[in-house]
Amino acid sequence: MRVNVSPRGHISLPASIRRKLGLRPGQFLEVRVEGGRITLTPRRTPSRKARILIDPITGLPVLSAGPGAPVLTSEEVNEILFGEL
């Protein structure tokens, strides 16, 4: 598979590769040069310490991602609650 290098040095990874590796926008990749080849390796972030808690006011289960955690998308919430769909 071929990709083009832009004048600013950017490349676009095909969607099929991003899906296969579970890459998301903003995720970092480690870049190495090995024997004349460029190797990109997904840098996995530590798992979020998400927990399901009971809201003291409503008594309903809520998802807590912890202090300073990024805002989660609906898909990320579903993945935490139900695993990868």
C-alpha positions in Angstrom: 0.0 0.0 0.0 1.3 3.4 -0.9 0.8 6.8 0.8 1.9 10.2 -0.3 4.2 12.5 1.8 2.9 16.1 1.7 5.2 19.1 1.3 5.0 19.6 5.1 6.0 15.9 5.7 2.5 14.7 6.6 1.2 11.3 5.6 -2.3 9.9 5.8 -2.9 6.4 7.0 -5.7 4.6 5.2 -8.9 4.1 7.2 -8.5 0.3 6.9 -5.2 0.4 8.7 -6.4 2.8 11.3 -9.4 0.5 12.0 -7.3 -2.6 12.1 -5.0 -1.1 14.7 -7.7 0.8 16.6 -6.0 4.2 16.0 -8.0 7.3 17.0 -7.5 10.9 16.1 -4.9 12.5 18.4 -3.2 9.2 19.3 0.6 9.2 19.2 2.7 6.9 17.2 6.4 6.1 17.9 8.5 6.6 14.8 11.8 4.7 14.2 14.1 4.2 11.3 15.2 0.6 11.2 17.5 -0.6 8.4 16.3 2.0 5.9 12.6 1.6 6.8 10.3 3.8 8.7 8.4 2.0 11.5 5.3 3.5 13.1 4.1 1.9 16.3 1.0 2.9 18.2 1.9 4.3 21.6 -0.7 2.9 24.0 -1.8 5.2 26.7 -2.3 3.8 30.2 -5.8 2.6 30.6 -8.2 5.1 32.0 -9.2 4.4 35.5 -12.9 4.5 34.6 -15.3 3.1 37.2 -19.0 2.7 37.4 -20.4 4.4 40.5 -23.8 4.9 41.9 -24.9 8.5 41.8 -25.8 9.5 45.4 -28.6 11.8 44.2 -30.4 9.6 41.6 -29.2 6.2 42.7 -28.4 5.4 39.1 -25.1 4.0 37.8 -22.8 6.6 36.4 -19.4 6.4 34.7 -16.5 8.2 36.5 -13.3 8.6 34.5 -11.5 10.3 37.4 -10.2 13.8 37.9 -8.5 15.4 35.0 -9.8 12.7 32.6 -10.6 13.7 29.0 -14.2 14.0 27.9 -15.3 10.6 26.6 -17.3 10.0 23.4 -20.4 7.8 23.4 -18.3 5.1 21.6 -15.6 5.2 24.3 -18.3 5.0 27.1 -19.8 2.0 25.3 -16.4 0.3 25.0 -15.7 0.8 28.7 -19.1 -0.5 29.7 -19.6 -3.3 27.2 -16.2 -4.0 25.6 -15.5 -3.5 22.0 -18.7 -3.8 20.0 
